[in-house]
Amino acid sequence: MDLNFTPDELAFRAEIRQWVAENLPKDLSHKVFNSLRLSRDDMQRWAKILGAKGWLGYGWPKEFGGPGWTAVQKHLFEEECALAGAPRIMPFGPVMVAPVIMAFGTPAQQQRFLPGIASGEVWWSQGYSEPGSGSDLASLKCRAERQGNTYLVNGQKTWTTMGQYGEWIFCLVRTSTEGKPQTGISFLLIDMKSPGSTVRAIITLDGEHEVNEVFFDNVVVPAENLIGEENKGWTYAKHLLSHERTNIADVNRSKREL
Ligand SMILES: Cc1cc2nc3c(=O)[nH]c(=O)nc-3n(C[C@H](O)[C@H](O)[C@H](O)COP(=O)(O)OP(=O)(O)OC[C@H]3O[C@@H](n4cnc5c(N)ncnc54)[C@H](O)[C@@H]3O)c2cc1C
């Protein structure tokens, strides 16, 4: 087995390296290399630069406006960004919810949500964990009750990374208590500016504010924001995790630090 990069892959790496060198603002890489705090604006500035190039959704297939890169090309892109000191791409939109919307969303949902993710305009958060429902995620209790063309959502999420900036949150919600816990969960997209939705900071031991609690108190969500079928959310959640976990491993930044 030949593990060397092909001449084409090496040329691709050189192209990415040059583009990143020309487009990554120096004040951002200075912050990354010196472990200085990145603001929301810092993170979004880089996201929008990548978005304008069509590379924020660098793992996306061409049919959804992505570059359609191979696994090796994606790896080289991640490695070059990390080596250059680029801020981490916030994964909640482009890496997590987008693949779910592509695989299970309707064409209308794809047209509505994917452009704002691809451009870096809209900030997404992840609403999976709840107090008491972390490892045992299927026990989650945040309830979404169908009322005509809407869902009424009540409950709490926790550890919501960067939720203080969140504009939209994809949530696992309980829509049924029948049968196995996994079969009563749905995947709902919620506008965090909806009345009844509040975010409370969790300040960690290092004094930083990265994670949050999110509360839903009689939040009305249009039923058209349901992804796929009601009570099939566990399947979509697992699809998402297969994208999330490889991204969270952050191999390329770790290699840079080594
Ligand atoms: C920095 C950070 C950011 C996060 N961001 C998000 C986010 O944006 N959105 C989101 O939804 N979630 C987020 N999470 C939540 C994360 O996914 C959960 O922390 C994780 O699922 C573990 O759940 P828990 O913290 O409740 O721990 P628990 O499930 O309470 O586990 C505590 C300990 O008990 C062990 N344990 C649990 N069950 C068993 C068992 N049956 N047998 C033996 N040992 C067991 C675990 O291994 C662990 O060591 C974040 C977490 C962190 C730390």
The ligand as an SDF file (V2000), in Angstrom:
LIG
                    3D

 53 58  0  0  0  0  0  0  0  0999 V2000
  -16.6310   21.2740   26.5380 C   0  0  0  0  0  0  0  0  0  0  0  0
  -17.9190   20.5730   26.2470 C   0  0  0  0  0  0  0  0  0  0  0  0
  -18.7540   21.0490   25.2590 C   0  0  0  0  0  0  0  0  0  0  0  0
  -19.9700   20.4130   24.9970 C   0  0  0  0  0  0  0  0  0  0  0  0
  -20.7910   20.9290   24.0260 N   0  0  0  0  0  0  0  0  0  0  0  0
  -22.0010   20.3760   23.8180 C   0  0  0  0  0  0  0  0  0  0  0  0
  -22.9100   20.9600   22.8830 C   0  0  0  0  0  0  0  0  0  0  0  0
  -22.6220   21.9830   22.2310 O   0  0  0  0  0  0  0  0  0  0  0  0
  -24.1270   20.4080   22.7480 N   0  0  0  0  0  0  0  0  0  0  0  0
  -24.5070   19.2820   23.4310 C   0  0  0  0  0  0  0  0  0  0  0  0
  -25.6090   18.7970   23.2170 O   0  0  0  0  0  0  0  0  0  0  0  0
  -23.6660   18.6890   24.3320 N   0  0  0  0  0  0  0  0  0  0  0  0
  -22.4290   19.2170   24.5430 C   0  0  0  0  0  0  0  0  0  0  0  0
  -21.5700   18.6530   25.4610 N   0  0  0  0  0  0  0  0  0  0  0  0
  -22.0660   17.5560   26.2790 C   0  0  0  0  0  0  0  0  0  0  0  0
  -21.3630   16.2440   26.0720 C   0  0  0  0  0  0  0  0  0  0  0  0
  -21.7460   15.6410   24.8770 O   0  0  0  0  0  0  0  0  0  0  0  0
  -21.6820   15.4290   27.3290 C   0  0  0  0  0  0  0  0  0  0  0  0
  -20.8800   15.9870   28.3320 O   0  0  0  0  0  0  0  0  0  0  0  0
  -21.4300   13.9850   27.1610 C   0  0  0  0  0  0  0  0  0  0  0  0
  -22.4430   13.3880   26.4050 O   0  0  0  0  0  0  0  0  0  0  0  0
  -21.3160   13.2870   28.5390 C   0  0  0  0  0  0  0  0  0  0  0  0
  -22.4640   13.5250   29.3120 O   0  0  0  0  0  0  0  0  0  0  0  0
  -22.3860   14.0770   30.8010 P   0  0  0  0  0  0  0  0  0  0  0  0
  -21.4570   15.2370   30.8520 O   0  0  0  0  0  0  0  0  0  0  0  0
  -23.7820   14.2550   31.3090 O   0  0  0  0  0  0  0  0  0  0  0  0
  -21.6710   12.9270   31.6430 O   0  0  0  0  0  0  0  0  0  0  0  0
  -22.3270   11.6260   32.2490 P   0  0  0  0  0  0  0  0  0  0  0  0
  -23.1610   10.9360   31.2380 O   0  0  0  0  0  0  0  0  0  0  0  0
  -22.9760   11.9800   33.5490 O   0  0  0  0  0  0  0  0  0  0  0  0
  -21.0420   10.7640   32.5300 O   0  0  0  0  0  0  0  0  0  0  0  0
  -20.1880   11.0630   33.6580 C   0  0  0  0  0  0  0  0  0  0  0  0
  -19.1720    9.9280   33.7900 C   0  0  0  0  0  0  0  0  0  0  0  0
  -19.8590    8.6820   34.0250 O   0  0  0  0  0  0  0  0  0  0  0  0
  -19.4660    7.7170   33.0470 C   0  0  0  0  0  0  0  0  0  0  0  0
  -20.6290    6.9020   32.7060 N   0  0  0  0  0  0  0  0  0  0  0  0
  -21.8210    7.3160   32.2400 C   0  0  0  0  0  0  0  0  0  0  0  0
  -22.6600    6.2950   32.0560 N   0  0  0  0  0  0  0  0  0  0  0  0
  -21.9910    5.1740   32.4640 C   0  0  0  0  0  0  0  0  0  0  0  0
  -22.3320    3.7850   32.5190 C   0  0  0  0  0  0  0  0  0  0  0  0
  -23.5260    3.3420   32.1540 N   0  0  0  0  0  0  0  0  0  0  0  0
  -21.3780    2.9410   32.9550 N   0  0  0  0  0  0  0  0  0  0  0  0
  -20.1590    3.3820   33.3220 C   0  0  0  0  0  0  0  0  0  0  0  0
  -19.7780    4.6710   33.2930 N   0  0  0  0  0  0  0  0  0  0  0  0
  -20.6790    5.5550   32.8680 C   0  0  0  0  0  0  0  0  0  0  0  0
  -18.9870    8.5280   31.8450 C   0  0  0  0  0  0  0  0  0  0  0  0
  -18.0530    7.7980   31.0590 O   0  0  0  0  0  0  0  0  0  0  0  0
  -18.3320    9.7150   32.5170 C   0  0  0  0  0  0  0  0  0  0  0  0
  -17.0110    9.4310   32.9090 O   0  0  0  0  0  0  0  0  0  0  0  0
  -20.3410   19.2590   25.7420 C   0  0  0  0  0  0  0  0  0  0  0  0
  -19.4930   18.7720   26.7300 C   0  0  0  0  0  0  0  0  0  0  0  0
  -18.3000   19.4130   26.9870 C   0  0  0  0  0  0  0  0  0  0  0  0
  -17.4020   18.8680   28.0640 C   0  0  0  0  0  0  0  0  0  0  0  0
  1  2  1  0
  2  3  1  0
  2 52  2  0
  3  4  2  0
  4  5  1  0
  4 50  1  0
  5  6  2  0
  6  7  1  0
  6 13  1  0
  7  8  2  0
  7  9  1  0
  9 10  1  0
 10 11  2  0
 10 12  1  0
 12 13  2  0
 13 14  1  0
 14 15  1  0
 14 50  1  0
 15 16  1  0
 16 17  1  0
 16 18  1  0
 18 19  1  0
 18 20  1  0
 20 21  1  0
 20 22  1  0
 22 23  1  0
 23 24  1  0
 24 25  2  0
 24 26  1  0
 24 27  1  0
 27 28  1  0
 28 29  2  0
 28 30  1  0
 28 31  1  0
 31 32  1  0
 32 33  1  0
 33 34  1  0
 33 48  1  0
 34 35  1  0
 35 36  1  0
 35 46  1  0
 36 37  1  0
 36 45  1  0
 37 38  2  0
 38 39  1  0
 39 40  1  0
 39 45  2  0
 40 41  1  0
 40 42  2  0
 42 43  1  0
 43 44  2  0
 44 45  1  0
 46 47  1  0
 46 48  1  0
 48 49  1  0
 50 51  2  0
 51 52  1  0
 52 53  1  0
M  END
$$$$
